[in-house]
Amino acid sequence: MDPQDRLAPTRTLIARNRIAGAVIAVVGVFVVVEALGYGLGSIFRLGPGALPFALGILLILSGALVAVVNDDGHEAASRIAWRPLVAVLSALLAFALLIESAGLLAATAGLVIISGLADPDHTWRSLGAIYIFLVVAVYIVFVRLLAIPFDLISGVL
């Protein structure tokens, strides 16, 4: 069987990169348009839309780079790794659902344990270390520095 015949039914890496770059750029355009509605402010007093605007511009530039910069593109595109994709998206969903109802400790535990399923090489010890680091970092940054009121345990702390 000729290697070119094997690549015919699958998308090449170039085609996949162009689609991915276009999607990233479209999301960036959406973010920029939405940010303009919040107001950019001035250079000395930034408005609430300044940071999303800058991030949207970075998304547009990143999308353009992903779409344009390619290898030779003759190799077949790799298969989607479903286990990591589903595990990470499920972990984010679990965190979003648990943060208000169960508190920061339970939500972070769900996030770390479920996302740990994405990589079978993780041990309970490494997941525990990640959990402790995340809880401490989130508490310091969001609760202490930014004064965002997260309950450690919902309704208790």
N, C-alpha and C positions, 0 to 999 in steps of 0.2 A: 504494500500500500504506500502510495506516495505521500510524504509528509504534508504537502500542500492540500491534498484531498482531505486529510484529517482536520485541517484548520478551516476548511470551507464552511461547515455548519456552525462553527462557533464564532463569536465576535472576536476580533483581534483586540489587542491591548490598546491600540490607537483609538478605535471606535469607542471602547469603554471609557477611556480617559476623556475623550471629547464630550461624551454624555455626562460623565461625572463633573467635569469642569463647568459645563453649561448649567447643571443643577446648582452647583455651589455659587456660581455667578448670579443666577436668578434669585436665590435666597439672599445674596448680598444686596441686590437691587431692592428687594422687598424691605430689608432692614433699613436701607438708606431712606427710602420713601417714608417709612413709618417714623424714622428718627426726625425727619424734617417737620413732622407734625408736632413734635414736642418742643421745638425751638432749640437752636444751636447756641444761643447766647453770644457773648463776645470773647475775644481772645483773653481778656483779663477776668471775665466772669462767665465760665462755661455754663450752658444751659443743660437741661436734662437729656436733650437729644444729642449732645456732642459725642459722648462715648459710643452709643449705638451707631451713630453716623460713621465714626472712625472704624469701628469693627465691620460695618457693612462695606466700606471701601476696601478693607483688608480681605473680606470674603470675595469681593469682585476680582481683586488682583490675584488672589489664590486660585480662584476658579479659572481665570485666564491662563495662569501658569500650568495648572493641571491639564487643561485642554490643549495647550500648545507644545509644552515640553514633553517629548516622548523619547523612548528608546527607538530602535528600528521598527518595533511594532509587529514583527513577524511571528513572535511566539504567541501561542494561544493564551487567552485570558484565563487566569486561574479561577477555579470554582469558588463559590462563596462559602466561607466557613460559617455554617449556620449556628453551631454551638456557641461560639463567642458572641456572635451577633445577638442571638436570642437571650443569652445570659446577661449581657450588659444592658440591653434594653429593658429586660425584666427587672434587673436590679434598680435601674433609675425609676421605673414605675413603682416598685415597692417602696422606695425612699419617698417618692412624692405622695403616695397614699398613707404612709406611716408617720410622716414628720409631724403633722398636727394631731392625729388621733392617738399615737403611741409615744411620741417624744423623740428627741434627738438620739438617745442611746439605742432604742429599738430600731429606728429608721436606719441608722448607720450600720447596725448589726445586719439588718436585712440586705443593705446595699453591699456590704463587704462579702457576706456569705454567698449571696446569689451571684455576684460578679466573679467570685472565686471559682465558680463552676466553669467559667470560660477557659481557664487554664488548668489542666489536670495536674500540673507540676506544683501547684500551691499546696502547702501543708497547713495544718491547723495552726501551727506556731506562726507561720508567716501571715496568715489571715488575722490572727490575734494581734500581731504587731501593727498591721495596717489599720485595724479597727481602733486600737488605742491612739495611734498617731492621728487618725482622722477626727476622732472625738475631741482630742485636745486641741488640734488645729482649728476645727470649726468653732469650738467654744471660745478660744482666744480671739479669733478674727471676727466672727459674727456677733457673739454675745457681748464680749468685753469691748472690743475696739469699735465696732459699728453699731452697737447697742440694738441689735435685732433680737427681740425676745423669743428665743427658742426654749421650750421646756425640755429639761433633760429627760424627765419622765412625765408624760402628759398628766396634768392635774396635780402633780406632787411637787416637783422641783422646777 
